[in-house]
Amino acid sequence: VFYLDIKCNDINCELYSKNIKILLNNYSSRFFYLASFCYKFIETFNFNLPYFKLGIIYDQFNYNTLQIIKSKIQFVVVNSRKILVSDLQLITGLEKFSYTINDIHLTKQLAPYLDGIITDYPNFLHSII
């Protein structure tokens, strides 16, 4: 499984979308999680293949914007330092990941509500999970 964090903006997202589609076609034997902060990338990425999932990255979680794009995505990535457990409970029907959790206490608090954790120190997760 590969995770790609797509960093683009409203101006270049169509070019990124085209290149990502080429990448996916060239590596169809692998599974990809694609995520971006750019709503326009999410809205314009019309590519339906069984070997990838599309998600949105939130620096600051916004329930209203999630409702707008929820039908186009399969997962959400949230900022661990700016998300509340109550916000995580609002996210239903989607996988939930958090970046970048490097604090053991924060990890213990959020882990029960997450499907995955992005961290710089994966070894400390063994003592929690």
C-alpha positions in Angstrom: 0.0 0.0 0.0 1.3 3.4 -1.0 0.2 6.8 0.4 0.5 9.8 -1.8 0.0 13.3 -0.4 -0.8 15.4 -3.4 0.4 19.0 -3.0 -1.2 21.2 -5.6 -3.4 24.3 -5.9 -6.4 25.4 -7.9 -4.2 26.4 -10.8 -2.2 23.2 -11.3 -4.5 20.5 -9.9 -5.7 19.4 -13.4 -2.1 18.8 -14.4 -1.5 16.8 -11.2 -4.7 14.9 -11.8 -3.6 13.9 -15.3 -0.1 12.8 -14.0 -1.5 10.8 -11.1 -3.9 8.9 -13.5 -0.8 7.9 -15.6 0.9 6.7 -12.4 -2.1 4.7 -11.3 -2.3 3.1 -14.8 1.4 2.2 -14.7 1.2 0.6 -11.3 -2.1 -1.1 -11.3 -0.8 -4.1 -9.3 -0.3 -1.8 -6.3 -2.9 -0.1 -4.0 -2.7 3.6 -3.4 -4.2 6.1 -0.9 -4.3 9.5 -2.6 -5.0 12.6 -0.5 -4.8 16.3 -1.0 -5.6 19.6 0.8 -6.9 20.9 -2.5 -10.7 20.6 -2.8 -10.5 21.3 -6.5 -8.2 18.3 -7.0 -10.7 16.1 -5.2 -13.6 17.5 -7.2 -11.9 17.1 -10.6 -10.2 13.7 -10.0 -12.7 11.5 -11.9 -10.9 8.2 -12.1 -12.7 5.1 -10.8 -10.4 2.2 -10.3 -10.5 -0.5 -7.7 -6.8 -0.1 -6.6 -6.9 3.4 -5.0 -8.8 5.4 -2.5 -9.2 9.2 -2.6 -9.2 11.4 0.5 -9.1 14.9 1.8 -6.5 16.3 4.2 -7.6 18.9 6.7 -5.3 21.2 8.6 -8.4 22.5 10.4 -11.4 20.1 10.2 -14.5 21.6 8.7 -17.7 19.5 8.8 -19.5 21.6 6.2 -16.9 21.2 3.5 -16.7 17.5 4.3 -20.4 17.2 3.5 -19.9 18.8 0.1 -17.2 16.3 -1.0 -18.0 13.3 1.0 -19.5 11.4 -1.9 -16.1 11.7 -3.8 -13.8 10.4 -1.1 -13.2 7.3 0.9 -11.0 8.7 3.8 -10.1 11.8 5.7 -6.7 12.8 7.1 -6.8 15.3 10.0 -4.2 17.3 11.9 -3.7 15.6 15.2 -3.0 18.8 17.0 -6.2 20.5 15.7 -8.9 17.8 15.9 -11.2 17.0 18.8 -12.6 13.6 19.6 -16.1 15.0 19.0 -15.0 16.0 15.5 -13.7 12.5 14.8 -17.1 11.1 15.9 -18.8 13.3 13.3 -16.9 11.6 10.5 -19.0 8.6 9.6 -18.7 6.2 6.7 -15.1 7.1 5.9 -11.7 5.9 7.1 -10.0 8.3 9.4 -6.3 9.0 9.7 -4.3 11.6 11.6 -1.0 13.3 10.9 1.6 13.7 12.4 1.2 12.2 15.9 4.5 12.2 17.7 3.0 12.7 21.2 2.3 9.5 23.1 -0.5 11.0 25.2 -2.3 12.5 22.2 -2.0 9.1 20.4 -3.6 7.3 23.3 -6.5 9.9 23.2 -7.1 9.7 19.5 -6.2 6.2 18.5 -9.6 4.6 19.4 -11.3 6.9 16.9 -8.8 6.4 14.0 -8.1 3.8 11.3 -4.5 4.9 10.9 -1.8 7.1 12.3 0.9 9.0 10.5 3.9 9.5 12.7 7.7 10.1 12.5 8.2 7.6 15.3 6.3 4.4 14.5 8.2 2.4 17.2 6.3 4.1 20.0 3.0 3.0 18.6 3.8 -0.6 19.7 3.5 0.4 23.3 0.0 1.9 22.7 -1.7 -0.4 20.3 
